[in-house]
Amino acid sequence: MNMQEMSRLIQGLRKLGLEDRQLADFLLWVESGAVEYEPQPLNEQKRDS
């Protein structure tokens, strides 16, 4: 994926309503596959207090 495609991906995820922390975790999951960053449905996510 080139930088232009990555930029569009990030902008699209923001338009869908992902907050910066959720977006960063998603991108970490895509790159690493680490279970700790695996996305959860938006209606099931825990809010950081």
Secondary structure, 3 states (H helix, E strand, C coil): CCHHHHHHHHHHHHHCCCCHHHHHHHHHHHHHCCHHHCCCCHHHCCCCC
